[in-house]
Amino acid sequence: MEIKILGTGCPKCKALERITRDVIAENGIDATVSKVEEIMEIVKFGVMMTPALVVDGKVVLKGRIPSKEEVKQLLTT
């Protein structure tokens, strides 16, 4: 599974990255996580509000910080 965290490095973006990495570690999910901070790359995903979570090329969440449980559901379904 390939996961991308889209965001410019703001506190909300960092929170989404931390939550995502925690969920992956706690649930033994096989995934690679990368950050996309370049605005033009973020726009290519059609995202205008960060942070955003991209799983295998599909934007699954944008514009807010989810709970750990919500991230778990997004990554395991």
C-alpha distance (Angstrom), angle and dihedral (degrees) to the residues before:
residue distance angle dihedral
M1 . . .
E2 3.79 . .
I3 3.80 116.8 .
K4 3.78 126.1 -172.5
I5 3.79 126.1 -168.8
L6 3.79 109.3 -152.1
G7 3.77 115.6 -155.7
T8 3.77 144.8 106.4
G9 3.79 96.0 -113.3
C10 3.80 98.8 -87.0
P11 3.84 120.2 148.8
K12 3.83 91.4 -98.4
C13 3.79 91.1 53.0
K14 3.79 91.1 49.2
A15 3.81 90.0 48.9
L16 3.81 91.4 52.9
E17 3.80 90.6 49.9
R18 3.81 91.9 49.3
I19 3.83 93.1 48.2
T20 3.81 91.7 46.8
R21 3.81 93.7 49.3
D22 3.82 90.5 46.8
V23 3.81 92.3 52.0
I24 3.82 91.4 48.4
A25 3.80 92.1 50.1
E26 3.81 95.9 43.0
N27 3.80 93.5 49.4
G28 3.79 101.0 37.4
I29 3.80 92.7 -120.2
D30 3.80 114.5 173.2
A31 3.79 102.4 -131.1
T32 3.76 143.3 131.3
V33 3.78 117.2 -135.7
S34 3.77 125.1 -155.9
K35 3.78 133.6 171.8
V36 3.79 124.4 -130.3
E37 3.79 110.9 -160.0
E38 3.80 101.5 158.0
I39 3.82 109.3 104.8
M40 3.81 94.9 -142.9
E41 3.82 91.1 53.0
I42 3.82 90.7 48.9
V43 3.82 91.1 50.8
K44 3.83 89.7 53.0
F45 3.81 86.8 67.3
G46 3.81 89.6 55.1
V47 3.80 91.1 -112.6
M48 3.79 118.0 145.1
M49 3.81 97.9 164.9
T50 3.78 122.9 53.2
P51 2.89 148.4 -116.5
A52 3.78 99.0 55.8
L53 3.78 134.0 171.0
V54 3.81 120.8 -143.6
V55 3.80 120.4 -168.5
D56 3.80 117.7 -169.0
G57 3.81 91.4 -21.1
K58 3.81 96.4 -47.7
V59 3.81 123.1 109.6
V60 3.81 104.9 -128.1
L61 3.80 100.2 168.8
K62 3.80 136.6 17.0
G63 3.77 142.7 170.4
R64 3.80 100.1 21.1
I65 3.79 146.7 55.3
P66 3.82 112.0 -102.7
S67 3.79 127.6 -152.2
K68 3.80 119.4 -102.5
E69 3.80 88.7 -109.4
E70 3.81 91.8 55.0
V71 3.82 91.9 49.9
K72 3.81 89.4 48.7
Q73 3.81 90.3 53.5
L74 3.81 91.5 48.0
L75 3.80 91.9 51.3
T76 3.80 99.6 41.9
T77 3.81 102.9 43.1
